[in-house]
Amino acid sequence: MADEVIYKTDLKQVDWQQMKSTLASDAFNNGRNASQLQKLFENSYAAVIAYVGDRIIGTARALSDGVCNAYIVDVWTLSQYRKQGIASAMMKLLLAKLEGQHVYLFTNDSVEFYQKLGFEVQPTGLGMVVGQWLQNKNLN
Ligand SMILES: CC(C)(COP(=O)(O)OP(=O)(O)OC[C@H]1O[C@@H](n2cnc3c(N)ncnc32)[C@H](O)[C@@H]1OP(=O)(O)O)[C@@H](O)C(=O)NCCC(=O)NCCS
């Protein structure tokens, strides 16, 4: 029988150290430490964390102004749980909180995954890192 997956949209009792080590072991850590993960999730407009038991096996979160523009980041399913609909379920929970908004995101290689959810490729996005990635003397 497949493991039961629970989706939580609050951030109560999240084990940020576990999230960090699980993301790192699955090559999706992006250099962020546990306290940075806590801060960036807490500062997000909406977030979903998927669990099997106490184990974090998926994340997704949205940045938003709450009115017209949102940006989705950190969509991830632990490798061994992929292709079971988990990221789709997380995305649907996030999108339900973004009604009326234009939702943008960036992906290197998961275009089809997002297209299945209704996203369309839009004209070129532009981006830059201000200074050095994760370095902010006002926060460290
Ligand atoms: C992309 C990712 C989040 C998808 O997670 P998942 O839980 O496996 O996704 P789902 O099971 O909900 O997939 C839904 C559908 O999209 C398809 N799909 C999933 N990942 C895909 C990919 N990378 N490319 C194309 N199709 C993909 C699935 O086959 C499935 O199709 P189906 O409904 O016809 O069966 C997961 O592969 C992942 O964590 N990748 C590494 C992190 C990453 O790249 N995240 C995206 C950052 S923008």
The ligand as a Gaussian input file, in Angstrom:
#p B3LYP/6-31G(d) Opt

LIG

0 1
 C        9.128000      18.609000     -10.746000
 C        8.697000      17.842000      -9.511000
 C        8.360000      18.811000      -8.391000
 C        7.438000      17.024000      -9.860000
 O        7.029000      16.346000      -8.674000
 P        6.081000      15.072000      -8.713000
 O        5.535000      14.922000      -7.329000
 O        6.787000      13.938000      -9.308000
 O        4.960000      15.561000      -9.717000
 P        3.569000      14.862000     -10.055000
 O        3.617000      13.424000      -9.670000
 O        2.478000      15.677000      -9.442000
 O        3.548000      14.979000     -11.637000
 C        2.410000      15.394000     -12.317000
 C        2.586000      15.141000     -13.790000
 O        3.722000      15.874000     -14.287000
 C        4.651000      14.969000     -14.855000
 N        5.975000      15.416000     -14.498000
 C        6.490000      15.444000     -13.249000
 N        7.737000      15.941000     -13.282000
 C        8.002000      16.227000     -14.592000
 C        9.112000      16.771000     -15.264000
 N       10.231000      17.142000     -14.611000
 N        9.027000      16.935000     -16.595000
 C        7.896000      16.583000     -17.257000
 N        6.814000      16.045000     -16.677000
 C        6.868000      15.885000     -15.357000
 C        4.341000      13.626000     -14.273000
 O        4.757000      12.586000     -15.101000
 C        2.853000      13.691000     -14.120000
 O        2.222000      13.429000     -15.348000
 P        0.847000      12.598000     -15.416000
 O       -0.146000      13.377000     -14.614000
 O        0.538000      12.557000     -16.877000
 O        1.153000      11.271000     -14.804000
 C        9.776000      16.824000      -9.061000
 O       10.212000      16.093000     -10.171000
 C       10.973000      17.478000      -8.379000
 O       10.950000      17.676000      -7.160000
 N       12.032000      17.782000      -9.165000
 C       13.226000      18.377000      -8.603000
 C       12.973000      19.771000      -8.149000
 C       12.494000      20.642000      -9.281000
 O       13.036000      20.624000     -10.374000
 N       11.431000      21.389000      -8.985000
 C       10.880000      22.348000      -9.927000
 C       11.566000      23.639000      -9.716000
 S       10.865000      24.876000     -10.753000

